[in-house]
Amino acid sequence: MLKKIFGIVLICFFVQHASARDFPDFTELVEKQGAAVVNISTTQIIHDTQVMPGMPNLPKGDPFYEFFKRFAPQQAPQERELQSLGSGFIISSDGYILTNAHVVGSADGITVRLTDKREFKAKMIGFDKRTDVALIKIEATGLPKITQGDPNALKVGEWVLAIGSPFGFDNSVTAGIVSAKGRSLPQENYVPFIQTDAAINPGNSGGPLFNMKGEVIGINSQIYSRSGGYMGLSFAIPIDVAMEVSNQLRASGKVTRGRIGVSIQEVTRDLAESFGLGKAGGALISNVEKGGAADKSGIQVSDVILKFDGKTVASSSDLPRIVAATHPGSKVSVQLWRKGESKEVSLTVGEMPDDKQVVAQQGGGVATGESVARLGLVLGELNAEQKNELQVKGGLIVEDVKGAAARELQHGDVILAINNLEINSVEQFNEALKQIPKGHNVALLVRREDVTSYIALKLDEKPGKDKE
């Protein structure tokens, strides 16, 4: 019995010491790469909605609204400053920095602090909400920069290391392994996320994820949590995806993506069997947009896309990424499965609208500069999924709101109509707005969560100037 106990103790001793010898040493990596990681702090001016204590929730068109407005005590609109923290990393020695769009996208001011305690005011170059990537710039030279790695060479189980500023603690280092590759997350169609178990917390967003060679292979972006803090599931944007976005932002301030005009769903095993496919795979077409690229090429509902431009579509989540990465105007071949047979069609890729339907100057783009100046709104068109979820035929979502309109509207509101005219596009909204004289009220039918009501806004006598 004693020999058996002694043997177990001896085995545990060797296992413990062997594990200690095999555990990676991150010290050299941190010493060499830590200086390229920065702390980002932002400020945002919030306009609080006008408060009228005791006033019922009435639409402005209601006759009792004026009564309560006149006799209920009122409080003037207030401005307050919202501060937040995040991380980023230097990609060029002349001051270009990558971070997350959700860290800096809504900021009125951005401050970058280096590891040597120097602080710089940063300029926004551009950001892309669809991938959650942003590019900012500080005026400095000779800065330490990261080395870009290859996310495609990553292996599940490989060690990775994250550096960032969780809860404001600068240059905090956490380590873990690659848990999975090519993860699809709800409402995230354009990023094949790297999943890790490295501890990521609020403030880590925008920071780099390193491999053991000291190369950045991702940007820490999201966590899965039921508590608001780290629970062992962290997600990073592959650096090749981020750098492609960064290059476009640097060149033009926006990101251009391909689009073919289809709605898709996953091919289950049962569906594959009913279609005569050997295995479940590809993207099943559930709707084809009339006049879109797919429609013009002859693609039909119930077709299954197996390959796009020579790239295999293993699951439906692959198709949006592949199409988005294809340059608009490119002519590509598409391999389909139709009624038990393989078929190939040629398709000319269209262009996806911008995240924000940012208003151009009068006479150009999708709208006129007057609309933003007069109402202070940035509007986006609802996609098919949003229309289905809200059970509406059309409408415009409020992406941003400034000025007087901020007292009544907020991010996420859906405008269904303007002066009883149903709205389906930004262009239509602006055309309707043109017909309303300056100084007059415009009635907007607005959906907020489960409540639909009219909101009246007065058009400025003189168009204002948008805040940069």
N, C-alpha and C positions, 0 to 999 in steps of 0.2 A: 504493500500500500504506500509506504514512504517513497519507494522508488518511482511509483506512478505519479505521485504528487510532485516529486522533484523534477520528473521529466516534463510535466505540464508547465511548471515554473520556468524551466530552462527554455522551452519552446516560446513562451510568452516574451522572455527576455530578448531572444534573438529576433523575434518578429518586430518588437518595439524598436530595437536599435536598427534593424534593417530598414524599417519605415522611415526612421529619422534620417538615415543616409540617403534614401531615395527621394525624400521630399525636396521640391525645387527651391533654389535660393534666388529670391527676387531682388536682392539688394543692388546688384550691379545694374539691372534693368531700371530700377527706380532712380538710381543716381544719374544714369545717362539720359533718361527720357523725361523725368519729372519736371524739368525746367520748361518744357514745351507745353505743359498743361497750365491753364489759366483759370482764375476765379472770375465769374461774370455776375455783376449786380445790376439790376434794372429798376427803373422807376416808371410808373404809369399814373397819369392823372385821371381819376375817376370822377365823373359828374353824377352825384347822387340825385335820384328822382325827387321832384318836388313832393313834399309831404303835406298832406291835408288831414290832420287827425279827425277821426269821426266821420269822414266822408265815405259813403258806400262805394262799391266798385261799379260805377256807372259809366257807360260810353258817353263821349262828349256830346253826341247828338240827342241824348235824353234830356227832356225839359227840366227834370229835377237836378241835372248836373249843375246848371247855372245857379240854382237856388243854394245848393250846398257849397258851391265855390264862393258865393258871395258872403255867406254867413259863417262858414266853418273857418276856424283859425288856420292860417297858412304859414308855411315856413319857406324861406327863399332857398333855391337850389344851392347845394354845397359842393365844393371841390375838395377832394382828399387825394393824398399821394400813396399809391400802393407800391411796396418794394418787394422784390423777390431775388432769389439767388440761383445760380446755375454754374455750369462748368463749360469749358471749351478747350481747344488745342490749336496751336499755331501750325499752319501748313506751309507757310513761306516766310523767309527771314525778313521780308519787308512789311509784315504785319497782318496778313490775311489769317482769319481765325474761323474755324468751323465750330458750330454748336447746334442746338435744336431750335426749330422754329418756335416751339411753345415756350422757350426760354426768353427769346428776344422779340418775337413777332409783334407783340402789342405794346412794346416799350416806347416811352417818350424820351428816355435817356438810358444809355448803356455805358457802364464803367467796367474796364478790364484791369485786373490786378495780377501782376506776374509774381513768380516765386521770390524775386529779389525785392518785393514790396513796391515797385514802381506801379503807378496807376495811370491809365489813359482813358480818355473819352473815345468811344468807338462809334464808327459810322456804319449804318446798315447798308450793305450792298444789295441784299435781297434774301427772301426766304420762300420756301416751298412747303405749304401745309400738307400736301399729299404724302411727302416722304418725311416730314418733320425735320428738314435740314435748313439751316440758315448760314449765311456767310456775312461776317462783319470785318471791319478793317480798323486798325489803329496806326497812327503815324509814328513809326519807329523802324529802325534798321538793325541788321546784325542780330536778329533774334534767333534763339534756338528753335528748331522745327522738328516735327515728327517724320518718321520714315513710313511710307505706305506699304502695307503688306497685301497679301492675296487671300481674301476670304474663301475663295474656292478651294484653296489648299488645306483649309482647316479640317480637322478630323474630330468627330464626336469623342469626348473623353480627354481632349487636349487641354492642357493648362492655359488659362488666360488671366490677365491682371487688369484691374480698373483703377484709374486715378481720377479723383474729382473732389468736390467740396460738399459732401453730404451735410445738411443742416448748417452750412457755413464753415465747416471745419476744413480749411484749405489743405490741398494735397494729401488727402486721405487715401490709403492704398488698401484695396481688397482683392482677393484672389479666388478663383474657382475653376471650373472646367466647362467646356462646351457641352451643353446638355442636348442640343439638337440644332439642325441647320434648316434653313428654308421654311421657317414657321410662318403661317398665315394667321393674322389676328383679325378679329371682327372690325369691320369698317376700314381696314388697312389693306388695300388691294395692290399696292405698288412696291412693297418692300418684303423681300424674303428674309425675315428676321433671324439673327443668331440668338439662340436661347442659351443662357448660362446660369450657373448658380452662384456667381460672384455677387457679393452683397452690394445692392444698389438702393439708395435712398433719396428722398427729395434733396436736390442740390447736386446730385451726381449727373443729372440730365445734361447732355451735351459733351460729357467727358469722353476720353478715349478708352477703348478696350484693346489691350496689347496681347500679342502672342509671345512666346518665350524667346523669340529672336529680337524683341524690342520693337516690333513693327505694329502699327495701328491697323487692326482688322475690322474695327467697328466703332460706332458712336452709341454710347449708352443712352437709351431713349425712354424705355417704359419698364414698369414692373407689373406683375400680377399680384394683387393684394386684396384681402378682405378687411385689413386693418388700417390701410393707408401707409404701412411701412413694409420693409423687405420680408418676403415669405419664401425665398428660395427660387423664385422665378423672375429672371431679368431678361430683357430683350434689347439687342443692339442692332442698329442699321449697318449693314455691310459697307465697308469703306469705299468699295468701288461704286456702289450706288450713290453714296454721298458725294464722292468726287465728281461724278458725272453731273450731278445737280449743281455742285459748286462751280464747275467750269462754265455751265450755261448761265448761272447767276452772275458770274464775273464778266462774261462777254456781253450779256444783254439785260441783266437784271430780272429775267424771268426764265421759266422752264417750258420748253416745247415738248409735247408728247403726241404719240400716235393714237388714233381712235378709229374704230371700224363701225360703230353703231349697232351693237348687239347686246342683248341680255342673255346671261348664261346661268347654268346650274351644274352641280356635280353629277357625274355619271355613276350611279350606284351599281352594285352587282346585279340587282334585278333588272335595272334599265339596260345594262350592257347585254344581258341575256335576251331581253325582248328585242333589242336592235340587231342581234346577231354578232355582237362584238366578242372577241375571244376573252377579253378581260376588261375590268372597269378602268376607264381612263379617258382623257380628253375633256373637252368642254361642250356640253349640250346646249344648243341654241334654243332659247325659250321665247325670244322676241327679236325681230329685225326692224331697225329704224328705217322708215320709208325715206328713200333718197340718200341714205348713208352709204359708206364705202362697201359694206357687206351686201347691202341690197343691190347695188350696182353690179356687183360681181356675181350675183345669182345665188348667194348663200340663203338658205331657207330655214324656217323653224323646223326643229327635229334633227337638223344636221348635227354631227358631232365633229368638232375640230380636233384633229389628232396631231397635226404639225402646222406651225406658222413660220414662214420664212426659213424652213429647214430645221427649226427648233421643236423638239418634242413637247407636246402639251400633256404632261403626265396626269395633271388634275386641273379642274376648272380654275383654281387660283393662279395657275401659271400663265394663263392667257392674258389677263390684264397687264401683267408685268412685261411680257414679251411684246405685246402690241404697243404699250406706252414707251418702251425703249426703242421702237422703230421710228425713224425719222419721217414726219409727215411728207407725203408726196412720193414715198418709195413704192415701187411696184414689187410685190412679193407673191410667192406661191403659197396656197393653203391646201393642205391635205384634209379631206373630209371623209366621213363615213355616212353614206346616205342610202337608206333602204337596203341594207345588207351588202353594199358595195363601196369600195374605196373610189374616191373621185378627187381630182385636183382642179382648183380654179385659180385664176390670177386676180389679184386685188390691189388697188391703189389706196394706200393708207391715208386717212383723213387726219385732221388736227383736233386735239382736245382743247376745249375752251379753258381759259385761265381759271385758277382757283377763285379769284375774285374778279368779277366783271368790272375791272377798274375802268372808270370812265375816261374816254379820250377827249380830245378837243372837239369843238363843234364841227360837224360835217364829216367826222371820221370815226373808225372803230365801231363798237356796238352801241354806243350811247354818246351823249354830249356832256361836255364839262359843266354845263349849267346845272344839271341835276344834282351833282355832288355839292356844288356851291350853294344851291338854294335849299336843299334839305339835309345836307351833311351825311348822306347815306352811301355805303358801298354795298351793292346787292349782288347776289349769285343766283343762278337759275337752279331750280330743284331737279335732281336726277330722278330716274324712274323709281328707284328704291325709296327715296324720300317721299315722292308722291303717293306711293302705295302705302307707306307707313302712316302718313297723315290723312290718307283717303281723300286727296284733293286732285283735281284735274290739272292744276297749274299753280303758279305762285312764285314769289321771289323770296329768298331767305336773306335776312339782314346779317351781313358779314362784319360790318363796322358801322358805327354811328357817332357823329360828333355834333357839337353845337347845340342849338335849341331842340333839335329832334331827339337828343339823348334824354330829354325829360320824359318823353313818352314811349320811345322805342328802345329796344335792347337787342344785343347780339342773340341770334337764334329765332327772333320773331319771323313769321312768314306773312308777307303782304299778298293778299289774295286779289284785291281790287283797288282801283283808284277812281274815286267819284263814280262808283257803281260799274266801272268797266273792268271786267275780269282781265287779269294780267298773266301772260305766259312767258314773257321775255323781257330782258332789260331794255332792249330797243323799244318795245311797245310801251313800257313804263315811261321812258323819256319822251316819246312822241305825245303821250297823253299829258305829260307835265308841261310841255311847250304850250298847250292850249289854255293854260290857266294863267291869268294876268298876275303880275307881281303884286304882293300885298294881299292877295286873296287866300282864303283857306282851301286846303285840299283834304278830302276825306279818304282815309286809307282803311280798308277792311283788313284787320290784322288777326292772325291766329297765334296765340301764345299758349303753349301746352294744349289743354283741352278747351280753352275759352276763345271764342271768336267775337270781336267787337270792333266798332269803328273808332278811329283816332283822327282828330282834326289837327292839321299842322298849317301854320301860316307861312307862306312863301316870303323870303326876304325881299325887301324893296330893292336892295342892291346886293348882287351876288357876293358872297364872302370869299375868302381865300383859304384853301385847304391847308391844314397844318401838316408839315413834313413829318 
